[in-house]
Amino acid sequence: MRFHDLRHGAASLLLAQGVHPRIVMEKLGHTTITLTMNTYSHVIPDLQREAATKMEAVLG
């Protein structure tokens, strides 16, 4: 396993656990949030689904 694989896995897990993308960006040393979100966009559908579920719970 390469270091890059560990780094990518850690970032994906952090995002999947709800860590704010800005924090992940800073941990990775990315210069822009766009770079982080474009690189880890495969995690976004799960986050969107979770957000929709939370909104549904609030609005009942």
VOKOL-437252 format. One record per atom (N, C-alpha, C, O, CB): atom name; chain; x, y, z; residue number from 1. Coordinates in steps of 0.001 Angstrom, whole numbers, plus 500000, padded with zeros to 6 digits. Last residue first. Glycine has a CB too. Layout:
! VOKOL-437252
@name:CA chain:A u:X v:Y w:Z resi:NUM
...
***
This chain:
! VOKOL-437252
@name:N chain:A u:459801 v:516706 w:509740 resi:60
@name:CA chain:A u:458787 v:515698 w:510070 resi:60
@name:C chain:A u:457891 v:515420 w:508940 resi:60
@name:O chain:A u:456985 v:514595 w:509059 resi:60
@name:CB chain:A u:457978 v:516115 w:511230 resi:60
@name:N chain:A u:461877 v:518411 w:509719 resi:59
@name:CA chain:A u:460598 v:518917 w:509200 resi:59
@name:C chain:A u:459448 v:517946 w:509443 resi:59
@name:O chain:A u:458277 v:518316 w:509361 resi:59
@name:CB chain:A u:460715 v:519201 w:507713 resi:59
@name:N chain:A u:463894 v:516824 w:510823 resi:58
@name:CA chain:A u:463589 v:518128 w:511414 resi:58
@name:C chain:A u:462191 v:518606 w:510998 resi:58
@name:O chain:A u:461430 v:519132 w:511810 resi:58
@name:CB chain:A u:464653 v:519165 w:510997 resi:58
@name:N chain:A u:463920 v:514627 w:509113 resi:57
@name:CA chain:A u:463645 v:514427 w:510529 resi:57
@name:C chain:A u:463247 v:515740 w:511209 resi:57
@name:O chain:A u:462367 v:515757 w:512069 resi:57
@name:CB chain:A u:464866 v:513823 w:511222 resi:57
@name:N chain:A u:464653 v:515852 w:506711 resi:56
@name:CA chain:A u:463342 v:515201 w:506818 resi:56
@name:C chain:A u:462950 v:515012 w:508286 resi:56
@name:O chain:A u:461793 v:515210 w:508657 resi:56
@name:CB chain:A u:463355 v:513836 w:506088 resi:56
@name:N chain:A u:467244 v:516569 w:507376 resi:55
@name:CA chain:A u:466256 v:517615 w:507092 resi:55
@name:C chain:A u:464841 v:517050 w:507207 resi:55
@name:O chain:A u:463945 v:517704 w:507741 resi:55
@name:CB chain:A u:466482 v:518213 w:505680 resi:55
@name:N chain:A u:468427 v:514039 w:507606 resi:54
@name:CA chain:A u:468378 v:514928 w:508769 resi:54
@name:C chain:A u:467326 v:516038 w:508583 resi:54
@name:O chain:A u:466614 v:516393 w:509522 resi:54
@name:CB chain:A u:469767 v:515551 w:509016 resi:54
@name:N chain:A u:468172 v:513154 w:504972 resi:53
@name:CA chain:A u:467537 v:512407 w:506058 resi:53
@name:C chain:A u:467385 v:513271 w:507298 resi:53
@name:O chain:A u:466350 v:513244 w:507963 resi:53
@name:CB chain:A u:468344 v:511151 w:506390 resi:53
@name:N chain:A u:469789 v:515002 w:503660 resi:52
@name:CA chain:A u:468362 v:514923 w:503336 resi:52
@name:C chain:A u:467594 v:514200 w:504438 resi:52
@name:O chain:A u:466485 v:514600 w:504791 resi:52
@name:CB chain:A u:468155 v:514207 w:501991 resi:52
@name:N chain:A u:472277 v:514349 w:504766 resi:51
@name:CA chain:A u:471713 v:515683 w:504982 resi:51
@name:C chain:A u:470213 v:515682 w:504715 resi:51
@name:O chain:A u:469449 v:516294 w:505462 resi:51
@name:CB chain:A u:472411 v:516718 w:504081 resi:51
@name:N chain:A u:472602 v:511761 w:503749 resi:50
@name:CA chain:A u:472524 v:511973 w:505191 resi:50
@name:C chain:A u:471899 v:513330 w:505512 resi:50
@name:O chain:A u:471084 v:513440 w:506428 resi:50
@name:CB chain:A u:473918 v:511870 w:505821 resi:50
@name:N chain:A u:472802 v:512350 w:501033 resi:49
@name:CA chain:A u:471722 v:511487 w:501514 resi:49
@name:C chain:A u:471515 v:511684 w:503011 resi:49
@name:O chain:A u:470380 v:511764 w:503481 resi:49
@name:CB chain:A u:472027 v:510006 w:501205 resi:49
@name:N chain:A u:475163 v:513836 w:501041 resi:48
@name:CA chain:A u:473908 v:514459 w:500607 resi:48
@name:C chain:A u:472707 v:513665 w:501099 resi:48
@name:O chain:A u:471709 v:514242 w:501532 resi:48
@name:CB chain:A u:473866 v:514579 w:499077 resi:48
@name:N chain:A u:476987 v:511893 w:501849 resi:47
@name:CA chain:A u:476782 v:513073 w:502686 resi:47
@name:C chain:A u:475481 v:513773 w:502324 resi:47
@name:O chain:A u:474771 v:514254 w:503207 resi:47
@name:CB chain:A u:477960 v:514041 w:502546 resi:47
@name:N chain:A u:476839 v:510139 w:499695 resi:46
@name:CA chain:A u:476470 v:509674 w:501029 resi:46
@name:C chain:A u:476188 v:510844 w:501961 resi:46
@name:O chain:A u:475260 v:510793 w:502768 resi:46
@name:CB chain:A u:477574 v:508795 w:501611 resi:46
@name:N chain:A u:477818 v:511818 w:497620 resi:45
@name:CA chain:A u:476441 v:511297 w:497594 resi:45
@name:C chain:A u:475973 v:510789 w:498952 resi:45
@name:O chain:A u:474816 v:510994 w:499318 resi:45
@name:CB chain:A u:476331 v:510179 w:496578 resi:45
@name:N chain:A u:480606 v:512386 w:498476 resi:44
@name:CA chain:A u:479539 v:513383 w:498544 resi:44
@name:C chain:A u:478131 v:512788 w:498480 resi:44
@name:O chain:A u:477283 v:513234 w:499253 resi:44
@name:CB chain:A u:479708 v:514365 w:497429 resi:44
@name:N chain:A u:482577 v:510622 w:497933 resi:43
@name:CA chain:A u:482001 v:510553 w:499275 resi:43
@name:C chain:A u:480741 v:511421 w:499360 resi:43
@name:O chain:A u:479901 v:511203 w:500233 resi:43
@name:CB chain:A u:483037 v:511000 w:500334 resi:43
@name:N chain:A u:483491 v:511272 w:495458 resi:42
@name:CA chain:A u:482811 v:509982 w:495586 resi:42
@name:C chain:A u:482167 v:509812 w:496962 resi:42
@name:O chain:A u:481305 v:508951 w:497139 resi:42
@name:CB chain:A u:483795 v:508843 w:495331 resi:42
@name:N chain:A u:484953 v:513605 w:495724 resi:41
@name:CA chain:A u:483531 v:513727 w:495375 resi:41
@name:C chain:A u:482780 v:512413 w:495489 resi:41
@name:O chain:A u:481554 v:512418 w:495605 resi:41
@name:CB chain:A u:483389 v:514259 w:493972 resi:41
@name:N chain:A u:487559 v:514169 w:496374 resi:40
@name:CA chain:A u:486818 v:513228 w:497215 resi:40
@name:C chain:A u:485316 v:513274 w:496943 resi:40
@name:O chain:A u:484509 v:513010 w:497833 resi:40
@name:CB chain:A u:487083 v:513524 w:498684 resi:40
@name:N chain:A u:488427 v:516037 w:494523 resi:39
@name:CA chain:A u:489181 v:514799 w:494693 resi:39
@name:C chain:A u:488366 v:513740 w:495425 resi:39
@name:O chain:A u:488475 v:512551 w:495126 resi:39
@name:CB chain:A u:490473 v:515071 w:495446 resi:39
@name:N chain:A u:486638 v:518134 w:494869 resi:38
@name:CA chain:A u:486711 v:517454 w:493573 resi:38
@name:C chain:A u:487402 v:516101 w:493694 resi:38
@name:O chain:A u:487006 v:515135 w:493042 resi:38
@name:CB chain:A u:487449 v:518327 w:492555 resi:38
@name:N chain:A u:487209 v:518861 w:497508 resi:37
@name:CA chain:A u:485878 v:518343 w:497179 resi:37
@name:C chain:A u:485864 v:517646 w:495820 resi:37
@name:O chain:A u:485145 v:516663 w:495643 resi:37
@name:CB chain:A u:484853 v:519475 w:497191 resi:37
@name:N chain:A u:489912 v:519724 w:497317 resi:36
@name:CA chain:A u:489512 v:518655 w:498233 resi:36
@name:C chain:A u:488191 v:518035 w:497796 resi:36
@name:O chain:A u:488073 v:516812 w:497724 resi:36
@name:CB chain:A u:489395 v:519191 w:499667 resi:36
@name:N chain:A u:489689 v:521799 w:495435 resi:35
@name:CA chain:A u:490566 v:520655 w:495185 resi:35
@name:C chain:A u:490151 v:519467 w:496051 resi:35
@name:O chain:A u:490052 v:518340 w:495566 resi:35
@name:CB chain:A u:492040 v:521029 w:495458 resi:35
@name:N chain:A u:487980 v:523545 w:496817 resi:34
@name:CA chain:A u:487569 v:522953 w:495540 resi:34
@name:C chain:A u:488406 v:521721 w:495218 resi:34
@name:O chain:A u:487869 v:520706 w:494773 resi:34
@name:CB chain:A u:487690 v:523983 w:494405 resi:34
@name:N chain:A u:489427 v:524524 w:498891 resi:33
@name:CA chain:A u:488384 v:523561 w:499219 resi:33
@name:C chain:A u:487904 v:522861 w:497949 resi:33
@name:O chain:A u:487469 v:521711 w:498002 resi:33
@name:CB chain:A u:487204 v:524255 w:499936 resi:33
@name:N chain:A u:492949 v:524805 w:498268 resi:32
@name:CA chain:A u:491565 v:525245 w:498056 resi:32
@name:C chain:A u:490596 v:524128 w:498437 resi:32
@name:O chain:A u:490911 v:522944 w:498317 resi:32
@name:CB chain:A u:491345 v:525670 w:496581 resi:32
@name:N chain:A u:495316 v:523659 w:498995 resi:31
@name:CA chain:A u:495251 v:525116 w:499011 resi:31
@name:C chain:A u:493836 v:525644 w:498815 resi:31
@name:O chain:A u:493548 v:526792 w:499153 resi:31
@name:CB chain:A u:496150 v:525678 w:497945 resi:31
@name:N chain:A u:495754 v:520918 w:501243 resi:30
@name:CA chain:A u:495253 v:521464 w:499983 resi:30
@name:C chain:A u:495132 v:522977 w:500098 resi:30
@name:O chain:A u:494874 v:523506 w:501179 resi:30
@name:CB chain:A u:493888 v:520833 w:499609 resi:30
@name:N chain:A u:496560 v:519597 w:503492 resi:29
@name:CA chain:A u:497448 v:520627 w:502978 resi:29
@name:C chain:A u:497026 v:521160 w:501616 resi:29
@name:O chain:A u:497824 v:521776 w:500910 resi:29
@name:CB chain:A u:498839 v:520093 w:502893 resi:29
@name:N chain:A u:495017 v:517824 w:504843 resi:28
@name:CA chain:A u:495685 v:517338 w:503636 resi:28
@name:C chain:A u:496683 v:518346 w:503074 resi:28
@name:O chain:A u:497549 v:517990 w:502275 resi:28
@name:CB chain:A u:494657 v:517002 w:502578 resi:28
@name:N chain:A u:494019 v:519451 w:506862 resi:27
@name:CA chain:A u:494823 v:518277 w:507221 resi:27
@name:C chain:A u:495627 v:517769 w:506030 resi:27
@name:O chain:A u:496771 v:517339 w:506179 resi:27
@name:CB chain:A u:493924 v:517158 w:507756 resi:27
@name:N chain:A u:492507 v:521274 w:505333 resi:26
@name:CA chain:A u:493674 v:521740 w:506077 resi:26
@name:C chain:A u:494589 v:520581 w:506458 resi:26
@name:O chain:A u:495811 v:520713 w:506386 resi:26
@name:CB chain:A u:493236 v:522494 w:507329 resi:26
@name:N chain:A u:490512 v:519553 w:504314 resi:25
@name:CA chain:A u:491372 v:520319 w:503408 resi:25
@name:C chain:A u:492655 v:520746 w:504123 resi:25
@name:O chain:A u:493753 v:520597 w:503586 resi:25
@name:CB chain:A u:490622 v:521560 w:502866 resi:25
@name:N chain:A u:489283 v:518777 w:506687 resi:24
@name:CA chain:A u:489973 v:517772 w:505874 resi:24
@name:C chain:A u:490949 v:518463 w:504927 resi:24
@name:O chain:A u:492082 v:518011 w:504758 resi:24
@name:CB chain:A u:488955 v:516908 w:505075 resi:24
@name:N chain:A u:488178 v:521243 w:507385 resi:23
@name:CA chain:A u:489147 v:520607 w:508281 resi:23
@name:C chain:A u:489963 v:519575 w:507513 resi:23
@name:O chain:A u:491183 v:519502 w:507663 resi:23
@name:CB chain:A u:488433 v:519944 w:509486 resi:23
@name:N chain:A u:486410 v:521597 w:505263 resi:22
@name:CA chain:A u:487474 v:522588 w:505493 resi:22
@name:C chain:A u:488579 v:522009 w:506383 resi:22
@name:O chain:A u:489764 v:522256 w:506159 resi:22
@name:CB chain:A u:486889 v:523868 w:506141 resi:22
@name:N chain:A u:484532 v:519528 w:505536 resi:21
@name:CA chain:A u:485519 v:519498 w:504445 resi:21
@name:C chain:A u:486666 v:520492 w:504623 resi:21
@name:O chain:A u:487782 v:520235 w:504169 resi:21
@name:CB chain:A u:484831 v:519775 w:503137 resi:21
@name:N chain:A u:484016 v:518288 w:508820 resi:20
@name:CA chain:A u:483818 v:519384 w:507870 resi:20
@name:C chain:A u:484915 v:519360 w:506807 resi:20
@name:O chain:A u:486091 v:519192 w:507130 resi:20
@name:CB chain:A u:483805 v:520749 w:508602 resi:20
@name:N chain:A u:483204 v:514922 w:509211 resi:19
@name:CA chain:A u:484180 v:515977 w:509497 resi:19
@name:C chain:A u:484040 v:517039 w:508408 resi:19
@name:O chain:A u:483955 v:516720 w:507222 resi:19
@name:CB chain:A u:485657 v:515405 w:509558 resi:19
@name:N chain:A u:481537 v:512783 w:508690 resi:18
@name:CA chain:A u:480943 v:514094 w:508913 resi:18
@name:C chain:A u:481910 v:515189 w:509316 resi:18
@name:O chain:A u:481486 v:516271 w:509720 resi:18
@name:CB chain:A u:479918 v:513982 w:509939 resi:18
@name:N chain:A u:482549 v:510427 w:507924 resi:17
@name:CA chain:A u:482164 v:510534 w:509334 resi:17
@name:C chain:A u:481632 v:511914 w:509685 resi:17
@name:O chain:A u:481313 v:512185 w:510843 resi:17
@name:CB chain:A u:483342 v:510207 w:510221 resi:17
@name:N chain:A u:483310 v:510932 w:505342 resi:16
@name:CA chain:A u:482170 v:510034 w:505549 resi:16
@name:C chain:A u:481668 v:510091 w:506990 resi:16
@name:O chain:A u:480492 v:509833 w:507248 resi:16
@name:CB chain:A u:482556 v:508597 w:505189 resi:16
@name:N chain:A u:485602 v:512473 w:505834 resi:15
@name:CA chain:A u:484429 v:513081 w:505209 resi:15
@name:C chain:A u:483181 v:512238 w:505448 resi:15
@name:O chain:A u:482111 v:512779 w:505728 resi:15
@name:CB chain:A u:484659 v:513264 w:503706 resi:15
@name:N chain:A u:487250 v:510454 w:506961 resi:14
@name:CA chain:A u:486921 v:511665 w:507710 resi:14
@name:C chain:A u:485669 v:512331 w:507151 resi:14
@name:O chain:A u:484775 v:512711 w:507908 resi:14
@name:CB chain:A u:488095 v:512645 w:507682 resi:14
@name:N chain:A u:487422 v:508628 w:504825 resi:13
@name:CA chain:A u:486790 v:508240 w:506082 resi:13
@name:C chain:A u:486396 v:509457 w:506915 resi:13
@name:O chain:A u:485318 v:509478 w:507509 resi:13
@name:CB chain:A u:487724 v:507343 w:506883 resi:13
@name:N chain:A u:488815 v:510180 w:502927 resi:12
@name:CA chain:A u:487479 v:509659 w:502616 resi:12
@name:C chain:A u:486732 v:509284 w:503889 resi:12
@name:O chain:A u:485545 v:509584 w:504025 resi:12
@name:CB chain:A u:487578 v:508440 w:501687 resi:12
@name:N chain:A u:491229 v:510586 w:504296 resi:11
@name:CA chain:A u:490390 v:511726 w:503934 resi:11
@name:C chain:A u:488961 v:511277 w:503645 resi:11
@name:O chain:A u:488006 v:511925 w:504073 resi:11
@name:CB chain:A u:490972 v:512456 w:502717 resi:11
@name:N chain:A u:492160 v:507920 w:504493 resi:10
@name:CA chain:A u:491902 v:508707 w:505694 resi:10
@name:C chain:A u:490981 v:509884 w:505391 resi:10
@name:O chain:A u:490049 v:510150 w:506150 resi:10
@name:CB chain:A u:493216 v:509208 w:506293 resi:10
@name:N chain:A u:492472 v:507253 w:501775 resi:9
@name:CA chain:A u:491539 v:506522 w:502628 resi:9
@name:C chain:A u:491170 v:507308 w:503870 resi:9
@name:O chain:A u:490003 v:507357 w:504258 resi:9
@name:CB chain:A u:492129 v:505190 w:503024 resi:9
@name:N chain:A u:494470 v:509027 w:501027 resi:8
@name:CA chain:A u:493172 v:509091 w:500369 resi:8
@name:C chain:A u:492104 v:508396 w:501225 resi:8
@name:O chain:A u:490987 v:508892 w:501374 resi:8
@name:CB chain:A u:493247 v:508444 w:498967 resi:8
@name:N chain:A u:496556 v:508114 w:502688 resi:7
@name:CA chain:A u:496090 v:509499 w:502767 resi:7
@name:C chain:A u:494689 v:509638 w:502189 resi:7
@name:O chain:A u:493825 v:510283 w:502782 resi:7
@name:CB chain:A u:497056 v:510433 w:502031 resi:7
@name:N chain:A u:496891 v:505520 w:501745 resi:6
@name:CA chain:A u:496537 v:505756 w:503146 resi:6
@name:C chain:A u:495943 v:507148 w:503336 resi:6
@name:O chain:A u:494957 v:507329 w:504052 resi:6
@name:CB chain:A u:497769 v:505583 w:504045 resi:6
@name:N chain:A u:497642 v:506058 w:499112 resi:5
@name:CA chain:A u:496434 v:505276 w:499378 resi:5
@name:C chain:A u:495956 v:505480 w:500818 resi:5
@name:O chain:A u:494756 v:505599 w:501070 resi:5
@name:CB chain:A u:496695 v:503782 w:499112 resi:5
@name:N chain:A u:500059 v:507419 w:499482 resi:4
@name:CA chain:A u:498930 v:508118 w:498865 resi:4
@name:C chain:A u:497616 v:507392 w:499151 resi:4
@name:O chain:A u:496594 v:508030 w:499402 resi:4
@name:CB chain:A u:499144 v:508247 w:497348 resi:4
@name:N chain:A u:501690 v:505380 w:500416 resi:3
@name:CA chain:A u:501316 v:506457 w:501326 resi:3
@name:C chain:A u:500092 v:507194 w:500792 resi:3
@name:O chain:A u:499195 v:507551 w:501555 resi:3
@name:CB chain:A u:502491 v:507436 w:501525 resi:3
@name:N chain:A u:500539 v:502170 w:499146 resi:2
@name:CA chain:A u:501307 v:503412 w:499047 resi:2
@name:C chain:A u:500835 v:504431 w:500085 resi:2
@name:O chain:A u:499708 v:504349 w:500573 resi:2
@name:CB chain:A u:501188 v:504003 w:497632 resi:2
@name:N chain:A u:500848 v:498828 w:500000 resi:1
@name:CA chain:A u:500000 v:500000 w:500000 resi:1
@name:C chain:A u:500897 v:501240 w:500000 resi:1
@name:O chain:A u:501869 v:501334 w:500750 resi:1
@name:CB chain:A u:499034 v:499995 w:501225 resi:1
***
